[in-house]
Amino acid sequence: MDPMVPNTLVVSADIMDRIGSGLSLLRDHGKKVQKYMWKNRKFDVLKKPTKSLVNIVLIEAKDLPDDQTTTCNGLYCKFKLGNESHKSRQVLKTKPAWCERFNIYLYEENNLEVSLWHKGKQKNFMGRCVIDLSRLEKEKTHDIWQELECGYGFIHMLITVNGSQLTRGLAVDNIPTSNNVLHPTPNIEEFSWYRLKNNWNEVGQLSVTVYGARGLSPLGISGKADAYCVLVLDNSRIQTHTVRGAAEPMWNKSYTFAVNDITSTLDIKVHDESIIGETLGKISIPLLRIINDEKRWYALKDKMKKSNAKGNCPRILLQMSIVWNPLKAALRTLSPKEAKYDQKTPKKFSIPLIYNNLLFIKDIFNVVHTGNEYLKNSFEWENREKSVLALCAWLVFWFFFRMWMTPLLVLLPFLYYWTGHRSNSTTNSLSNIYGSEDELSEEDLESTKDEKTIKTRLYGLQELTFTIKDGIDYIVSLLERVKNLLNFTVPYLSYLAMAAMVGLSVAFYLIPANYIFMALGIYKFTRKYLNPDRVPNNDILDFISRVPDDRTLKQWQELKVPEPSLSRTGSKCRR
């Protein structure tokens, strides 16, 4: 026997039987403990029912005293509702802005107390305010500027009081079926094109009915999910109740949203309450793609919104209806988009994304180079027939050209895609542009052996790289939005641009061009005087920002809903 070869460890069968029986006892004891805790949890919920879930987004504070804001190095807020309290993070800016979200359960106490504190050398009280939640309409996001009572200034918050959460402790059988749910239909007459006297910020109304979901893949021990659904439209956020221990949760809830921008997107996420931060699936639905009163299944996607979520064909059953005022919606596209206060966009250095952007810019440069070479060849008379035709066309064009024809020239790309390429789907165009965009692992730049000067240089290089990346991303996104505007990716915006071009043509035809440019200059110089509080913007860029780029379109791309796999379902039943 070779002494260098280690001896194998031999375990007797008796010891293995003891280990197996011990594991079985431990598993049975864990099941008993889990069942006991579940019964007590259910009893506690029934004994003290949860009325509502209050969602709070702390945005910012304004008009604070100058002597305190100038030395403000630790400003934070406290929220208290009954026995539950929360504390925000400290901000290190002279202009306090948190953009932080909190969830508080509402029992019997309806007064939400908000206090503002400054933590410097000592803890200083800066003011407080009390908000009566019973006066707020449920299942609706309220934009509140609340004045501080014992101090100076205002606090900006978004507060949503969700509906009743009494189904949290009930069995699944007690949940009503979808046959008892009536989908509300918005009032079409209220948002007719001639009704312009009401709120200009609200261009329409959206009603959504969430019936249920199937094929989810929970990660809990029991194999079932405590699922709830979150619906987000701009800064409006509504959360359904939690259906506990259901493989196919049924919510059967209807909600109504105020639409401030018809080009917005409805984001729907399904979460598992038993595991913090677990997302079972999500989907983004553009408002312009909604078919009224259509009840259908939508396939749920993963976190990146590029492929199916985990599970046996995970999907959600929705029914939606939307109405909007076309005139208000058209004017709204010329104003800045509403900023999402609680949207966290961490910076990611993605090399494949930069490579794809460079390829797109390279294709644009190739098109410009090809056109330039064609014009150069025409000017150089390398081909006499083409040069003669180009010269005649140039002379005839400028001989008959008038200023009112300029918008009609811009219409030519629209007409090209409208007549010959409308049948091409967006999915086919996206498959040629993007391949697989996988996230690459980034190396950690910090090292305990490095000196501070090297760390500073590395962080400076990283910041410079992100600046270059953001500039390239903006240029590529802008070019992609223009391309998608021309090829009718969003037909509403393309038709709106075509209508604007026709309107400009009529204006240039009826009014001399010099008068039009004079009026445009007067408008540009006087609109700051007419509205001192206006936000500086570019109307054309604001309109183009409504058009999705290729990366957004790939996230919007709807996945097919195949039939559930019978073999996988049978295997789950056998388990």
Salt bridges, closest charged atoms under 4 A:
ASP14 OD2 - ARG18 NH2 3.65
GLU60 OE2 - LYS62 NZ 3.91
GLU60 OE2 - HIS156 ND1 3.81
GLU84 OE2 - HIS86 NE2 3.07
GLU100 OE1 - ARG89 NE 3.98
GLU113 OE2 - ARG128 NE 3.36
ASP132 OD2 - ARG135 NE 3.53
GLU137 OE1 - LYS140 NZ 3.82
GLU139 OE2 - LYS253 NZ 3.41
ASP143 OD1 - HIS156 NE2 2.48
GLU149 OE1 - ARG128 NH1 3.56
GLU189 OE2 - ARG195 NH2 3.75
ASP226 OD2 - ARG244 NH1 3.41
GLU248 OE1 - ARG214 NE 3.70
ASP261 OD2 - ARG546 NH2 3.04
ASP267 OD1 - LYS305 NZ 3.77
ASP267 OD2 - LYS340 NZ 3.70
GLU273 OE2 - ARG168 NH1 2.65
GLU273 OE1 - ARG244 NH2 2.84
ASP293 OD1 - HIS183 NE2 3.91
ASP342 OD2 - ARG101 NH2 1.81
GLU373 OE2 - HIS369 NE2 3.84
GLU373 OE2 - LYS376 NZ 3.79
GLU437 OE1 - LYS306 NZ 3.62
GLU437 OE2 - ARG551 NH2 3.90
GLU439 OE2 - LYS348 NZ 3.31
ASP470 OD1 - LYS469 NZ 4.00
ASP473 OD2 - LYS469 NZ 2.99
ASP539 OD2 - ARG527 NH1 3.98
ASP550 OD1 - LYS483 NZ 3.47
GLU558 OE1 - ARG296 NH2 3.15
